[in-house]
């Protein structure tokens, strides 16, 4: 058992601590492979050729739990008898596609659908729904800490991103419920829709096709004290909280170095630890905790070697084969100080 007794700012940056679909994980890996994460959105390669495949239309009479089957890349597509997109629509009607979730899967699905060549009068009306007004380019989150990227670069507004698109609109809101339309008892009809989405504010949106790309959420695994004292590092708001904490450490005068513990030694954890160490220098003692026997487990040996060298140069202590048991508040002047027991 290791006890990290320095006044600790604990940052959780382990991708395994989040329910992250494979698209997000592959995005992190591919960008981090370019020198531990120095990339921009313009360098990101669209995943649609291999991961986003439409499989069908939401069927009437289907219960909510059966509305969608997970597709590759963490994107789920509602299915109706395996019909191709645009099938079952007569006359001049255009299919209505609702995409729940504005992460990589959701946004890039909208972009891809917008760019396709559609038959006459079959171009879909696409609605992208997300509870936030900003898209977050997660591979760049750590660069908010060192000033390598601006908030506008990391988290551009959906309205700005979708402005050039003719068939795609954005709705900000949280989904309250999704109900399929069983009025036609499973028969194809131009008068029926796949279902209705009800948002938390009462707004209702009808769809013929439904795409689920709801992304990741941070899990604290029920470990005592972690939710109260640690800072997750999974979205834009998390990164801004970490930045504020780093600035608080910089504002301190004299005394012992602040203890910064980064839990999780994957790409995100290594990038975050090195970024914090570079910025704070001798004002902080940074420790990187890995549940495995090494950092970047399963990654190419060359990248592991380069990362080890970087950690050593920045005097970052690596603790391996360790899992957090609890995080306890310490009676220090800094209200967020704590001790990790692992």
ZASE-183657 format. One record per atom (N, C-alpha, C): z, y, x; residue in one letter. Coordinates in steps of 0.2 Angstrom, whole numbers, plus 5000, padded with zeros to 4 digits. Example, Ala and Ser with C-alpha at 12.3 -4.5 7.8 and 13.67 -1.06 7.14 Angstrom:
<nodes>
503949725066A503949785062A503949845066A503549895064S503649955068S503950005064S
</nodes>
This chain:
<nodes>
500049945004X500050005000X500050065004X499550115003X499550175007X499850235002X500250275005X500450335002X500150395005X499750435001X499550495004X499950555002X500350575006X500950615004X500750695005X500250705008X500050785008X499950815002X500050875001X499950904994X499150894993X499050854988X498350834987X497950864981X497350884983X496850894978X496450834977X496550794972X496150734971X495550744967X494950724970X494350734967X494050664966X493950644960X493650574959X492850584959X492550544963X491850554964X491450484964X491750434962X491450364962X491050354956X490450344957X489950324952X490150264948X490550224951X490850164947X491350184942X491650244943X492150264938X491850304932X491150294932X490850324926X490350274923X490350274917X489850224913X489150254914X488850244920X488250274922X487650234921X487150244917X486550204916X486150204922X485750154923X485450134929X484950194931X484650234927X484250284928X484650334933X485250354930X485650404934X485750374941X485950314941X486150284948X485550284953X484950264950X484350264954X484150334956X484250384952X484150454954X484550474960X485250464959X485650474965X485450444971X485250384971X485150344977X484450374980X483950384976X483350404979X483350474982X483750524979X483850584982X484250584988X484850544987X485250544993X484950514999X484450474998X484050445003X483750485008X483650555005X483250605009X483750645013X484150605017X484650645021X485250665017X485550615013X486150615010X486150675005X485550685001X485550714995X485250784995X484850805001X484550875001X483850864997X483850874991X483250874987X483350934981X482750944978X482750994973X482450954967X482550984961X482150954955X481450944956X481150994959X480350984960X480250924964X480650894968X480550834972X480750774968X480950774962X481150714959X480550684955X480450624956X479850584954X480050564947X479550574942X479650554935X479750474935X480250454931X480350384931X479950344925X479550384922X479250354916X478750294917X478450294923X478050244924X478350174924X478950174926X479350104927X479950094922X480150154919X480850144916X480850164908X480350204906X480450234899X479850204895X480050154891X479550124887X479750124880X479250144875X479450154868X479250084865X479750054861X479649994858X479549984851X479750044847X479650034840X479950094836X479950084830X480150134825X480850114822X481250154820X481850144817X481750114810X481950054808X481850024802X482350034797X482050034790X482450044785X482849984784X483549994781X483949934780X484249914786X484149944792X484549924798X485149964799X485749924800X486349954801X486349994807X486850044808X486950084814X486950044820X487349994820X487449954826X486849924828X486349914824X485749874825X485149924826X485249994826X484750034826X484350034833X484650014838X484350024845X484449964849X484049954853X484149904859X484049944865X484449924870X484449954876X483749944880X483449994882X482849984886X482949994894X482449984898X482649994905X482750064907X483150074912X483350144914X483850174910X484250144906X484750174902X484550204896X483950194894X483650234888X483550184882X483850194876X483750144871X483250174866X482850134863X482350154858X482450114852X482450154846X482550114840X481850084838X481950024835X481349984834X481249964827X480649964825X480449944818X479849894819X479949834818X479449784818X478949784824X479149814829X478749814835X478049864834X478049904830X477449944828X477349994834X476750004836X476650054841X476750124838X476950174843X477050244841X476450274837X476650304831X476150334827X475850284822X476050214822X475850174817X476250184810X475950164805X476250174798X476250244795X475950284798X475850354796X475150364793X475150384787X474450404784X474350474783X473750484782X473550554781X473650604787X473850654787X473950704792X474650714795X475050664793X475750664795X475850654802X476350684805X476450674812X477150644813X477250594817X477950564818X478450614821X479050614818X479650654820X480050614825X480050634831X480450594836X481150634838X481650604837X482350644839X482550604845X482750644850X483050614857X483750634857X484250594857X484950604858X485150604865X485350654868X485550664875X485050694879X485250744883X484750784887X484850774894X485050714897X485050704904X484350684906X484350654912X483750634915X483250594910X483650544907X483250494902X482950534896X483350574893X483150614887X482650664889X482850714894X482350764895X481650744897X481650694902X481050664905X480650624899X480950594895X480650564889X480250614885X480650674884X480250724880X479650754884X479750764890X479250794894X478650744894X478750684895X478250634895X477850624889X478250624883X477950624877X477450684875X477750744877X477350804877X476750804880X476650774886X476150774891X475550724889X475750674884X475250614883X474650644878X474150614879X473550624874X473650584868X473650624862X473850594856X473150594851X473150544847X472550544842X472650604838X472050624835X472050684830X472550674825X472950734824X473450734819X474050684820X474150664826X474650614827X475150634833X475050704835X475550724840X476150734837X476750704840X477350704837X477750774837X478150784833X478650834833X479250814836X479450834842X479950814846X480550854846X481150824844X481750864844X482250834849X482450874854X482950854859X483650884857X484150834857X484850854854X485350844860X485750894862X486250884867X486850924865X487450904867X488050944865X488051004869X487751004875X487751064880X487151104879X487151164881X486551204881X486151204888X486451164893X486151164900X485951094902X485451084905X485251014908X485551014915X485850964917X486250964924X485850914928X485650944934X485350904939X485850874944X486150814942X486750794945X486650784953X486150764956X486150754963X486250814967X486250874963X486350934967X487050964965X487450934962X488150954960X488550974966X488550934971X488950954977X488751014981X488051034980X487851094983X488151154980X488451154974X488751204971X489351224975X489651174979X490251184983X490151224989X489551214992X489451244999X488951304998X488751314992X488251374991X487551354992X487451294993X486751274994X486251274988X486551284983X486151294976X486551334972X486151374968X486451414963X486551374956X487051404952X487151374945X486551364941X486051414942X485451414938X484951354941X485051344947X484651284950X484851224948X485551214947X485851154946X485851134938X485951194934X486051184927X485651234923X484951224923X484551274920X484651264912X484451314908X484551304901X483951264898X484151224893X483651184890X483151224887X483351284884X482851334880X482351354885X482551364892X482051394897X481551334899X481851274900X481451214902X480951194897X481151204890X480651174885X480251234882X480351294885X479951354882X479151344882X478951314888X478151304888X477951254884X478351214881X478051154877X477951174870X477451144867X477151164860X477551124855X477651064856X477851014851X478650994852X478951024857X479651004858X480151064857X480651044853X481151094852X481851074854X482351114855X483051094857X483551114852X483951074850X484551084846X485151064849X485651114850X486251104853X486751084847X487051024849X487550994844X487850934846X488350914843X488650844844X488450804837X488250734839X488050694833X488750664830X488750674823X489250644819X489050574817X488450564815X488250494812X487550494812X487250434812X486550414812X486550364806X486050374801X485950324796X485250314795X485050244794X484350234793X484250234786X483550244785X483350254778X483150194775X483450164770X483350104767X483050104760X482750164759X482450174752X481850134750X481550114756X480850074755X480950004756X481549984757X481749914758X481349874764X481249914769X480849894775X480149894775X479849924769X479149934769X478849994773X478349994776X478050054779X477750104774X477950164774X477750214769X477750284773X477150324771X477150384774X477650434771X477950414765X478450454762X479150434764X479250394769X479950374771X480050394778X480650404780X480850414787X481250364790X481250364797X481650314800X482450324798X482650384798X483350394796X483550464797X484150474796X484450544796X485050554801X484950604805X485550614810X485950674807X486550664807X487050714805X487450744811X487450804812X487750844817X488450864815X488950874820X489650894818X489650954814X489150994814X489251064810X488851054803X488650994802X488450974795X487650974795X487351004800X486551004800X486350934800X485750924797X485450854796X484750864799X484550814803X483850804805X483550734804X482950734801X482650674799X482250654805X482150584806X481750564811X481350504809X480750494812X480450424812X480550384817X480650414823X480850374829X481450404832X481850364835X482550384838X482550354845X482750404849X482850384856X483550404858X483950354861X484550354863X484650364870X484850414873X484850424880X485550464881X486050444879X486750474879X487050484886X486850454891X487050474898X487750434899X488150474904X488750444906X489350484904X489950444904X490550484903X491050454908X491450504910X491950484915X492550434912X492650384916X493250344914X493850344919X494450354917X494950354921X495350284921X495050234918X495350174918X496050164916X496350214913X497050204911X497550214917X497350234923X497750244928X498250304927X498850294928X499350344926X499250404931X499250464928X499250524931X498550554933X498050504933X497350524936X497050574931X497050564925X496750614920X497050684920X497750684921X498050744921X498050784928X497950744934X498050784940X497350784944X496950734943X496350724947X495750764943X495250784948X494650814945X494050774945X493750754940X493150714940X492650754943X492050724945X491450754948X490850724945X490750734938X490150704935X489750754931X489950814930X489450864927X489550934930X489250974927X489251044929X489951074929X490251064923X490951094922X491451064927X491351004929X491750974934X491651004940X491051014942X490851044949X491151114949X491151154944X491351224944X492151224945X492451174942X493251164943X493351154950X492951104953X493051084960X492951144964X492451184963X492351244967X492951294966X493151304960X493751354960X494351324964X494451264964X495051234968X494951244975X494351234977X494151244985X494251324986X494051364982X494151434983X494951454983X495351414979X496051424979X496351404986X496051354989X496351334995X496151385001X495551415000X495251465005X495751525005X495951534999X496351604998X497051595001X497351535002X497951525005X498051545012X498651575013X498751595020X499251555024X499051535030X499551495034X499751425031X500251405034X500551335031X500151275033X500351225031X500051155033X499351155029X498851115032X498251105029X498351075022X497951095017X497951065011X497650995011X497950945007X497650875007X497150865002X496550845003X496050834999X495850764999X495950724993X495750654993X495150644988X494650614991X494050604987X494050524986X494150504979X494150434978X493450414976X493150364980X492550344979X492050354985X491850304988X491450314994X490750294994X490450304988X489750304987X489350364989X488750374987X488350434990X488750494987X488950494981X489250554978X489850574982X490350524983X490950534986X490850554994X490350524997X490250545004X490050615005X489550635000X489250705000X489850754998X490250734993X490750784991X491250794997X491450735000X491950745005X491750785011X491150775013X490850805019X490750885017X490550895011X490450965009X491051005009X491550975006X492251005006X492551015013X492450965017X492650975024X492351025028X491651025027X491251085031X491551155028X491651155022X491751225020X492551245022X492951205021X493651215022X493851215029X493551175033X493751165040X494451145041X494851175046X495451155047X496051175042X495751205037X496251225031X496351165027X496051115028X496151055023X496050985028X496450935026X496450875028X496150825023X495450805024X495150775019X495150695020X495250655015X495350585015X494850555010X494450505012X493950475008X494250405006X494350385000X494550324998X494050274995X493950214998X493450164995X493850104993X493650074987X493950014985X493649954989X493049964992X492749914996X492949915003X492649875007X492849865014X492449915019X492049955016X491650005020X491450065015X491150115018X490850165014X490150145012X489850175007X489150165005X488950085005X489350045002X489249975002X488649954998X488249915002X487649884999X487049935001X487149985004X486650035006X486350015013X485750045014X485450025021X485950045027X485949995032X486350005038X486250075041X485650105041X485550165045X485950225041X485950225035X486250275031X486950265032X487250205032X487950195033X488150225040X487750205045X487950225052X487950305052X487450335049X487350415049X487950445045X488150415040X488750445036X489350435040X489450375043X490050365047X490150425052X489550435056X489550485061X489750555058X489450565052X489650635049X490350635048X490650585045X491350585043X491750595049X491650565054X492050565060X491950635063X491350665063X491250735066X491650785062X491750775056X492150825052X492850805051X493150755055X493850735055X494050705048X493650675044X493750645038X494050575039X494650565036X494950505037X494750455031X494550395033X494250345028X494750295027X494950285020X495450225018X495050175014X494950115017X494550065014X495050015011X494649965007X495049915003X495649934999X495549994996X496150024993X495950044986X496350034981X496250054974X496850094971X496650154968X497150194965X497650164960X498250164961X498750134956X499050194951X499150244954X499450304950X499350364954X499450424951X499450494954X500050524951X500450554956X501050584954X501150654956X501350694952X501450764953X502050774958X501950824963X502450834968X502750904966X503350914968X503650984967X503551034972X502851044973X502651104977X502451164974X502351214978X502251284975X501551274971X501051234974X500451234971X500551184965X500351204959X500551164953X500051104952X499551104956X499051044955X499250994961X499751004965X499850954970X500050894968X499950834971X500150774969X500050724974X500350664973X500350604978X499950544975X499450514978X499150454976X499450394979X499550344975X499850284977X499250234976X499050204982X498450154981X498650084985X
</nodes>
